[in-house]
Every structure is written in C-alpha cells, then in structure tokens.
C-alpha cells in the first residue's frame, strides 16, 4: 500500500496520506453507465510536537492489532505481486 509521508527539516513527520481500494470496479447501469470502485482516502496532519500540555490517557482495554493487520495486508494479492 503506497503511503505519502511529509517530513519537516527537523525530521518530524508532518503529514501522512494513503488510499484504500476496497473492491473491484463495478459497472453502474443507467442512462449514462459509469464505473465505480469503493475507495477511501485518508490524510493525517501531525503538529504540536513537544507540547507538554497534551495529555493522552490510553484506554485500559486497548489491544495492539499491529501484527494481525500486517498479516492481513501482506496476504492481499497486491502484496503478493498478483
């Protein structure tokens, strides 16, 4: 999955942008047929590095899903080069 990352001169990540393609291209019938694919695009801007007034409390029931998500992404046809 391609990801665009903007890094400032201090080496801090300032923006991350990526897209998901959820399905196959579908032909939508009608007087003017068109193609449709359910996609989503995300852009995250990061700022206020070092602001000690920001206090984030993690939920006690938080679960790390890094490995299952990585495995799922690696099992896609695109990740296998298909």
N, C-alpha and C positions, 0 to 999 in steps of 0.2 A: 504494500500500500504506500504510494508516494506521499510524503509529508513535506511541506514547505516550512522552514524554520528561519525566522529573522533573529539575528544576534547583534547586539549593540557593540560599540568599540570596547566596552569593559568585559565582553564575553558573556553577557547575560542574555538569556532567551527573552525576546520581547513579543514575539507572535509565533503561533503555530497554526497551520492551516492544512486541512486534509478533507478528502471526499470519500464517501462510501457509495458503492454501487450495489443496491440490494437485490436486483433481479435482472431478468432477461429483458431485452427490448420487446415490447408488445405493440402490436398494431391496433390502434383505436379506430373502430369503424365509424362511419358517419359521412355527411356530405363532403367533408374535407378530411379524409383519413390522415392520420399522423402517427408517429412513433412515440412511445412513452417508455421510460425506464424509471422506476422509483429510486431516486438518488437523494443523498443528503450531503450538505457541505457544512463544515464546522471551522470557525476561526476563533482562536482564543488569544486575547491580548493579556500580557503579563506586565505588571507595574508595581510600584511601591515596594521594591526590594529593600530590605533592611529597616522597614517601618516597624519598630518595636511595639507600636500601639495596636497592631493587628494581632489578635489572639484567637486562634482556631482550636476548638476542642473537638477531638475526634470522637465519634460515637463509640461506645463500649462494645457494640455488636458489629463493628466494621470487620469486613473479611477481605483479604488480599486475593484478588482474582487475576493477578498478573499471569501466572503460569497457565491456567485454563484458557484465557483469552489468547495468549501467544500460541498455544497449541491449536486452537480453533482457526486462527489466522493462517498459520503455517500449513493447515490441511486443505486450504482452498485451492482450486485449480490454478488460479493466478500465481499463488506462492510456489506451486509445483512446476510453473512454467508451461502450463497447458493452455 
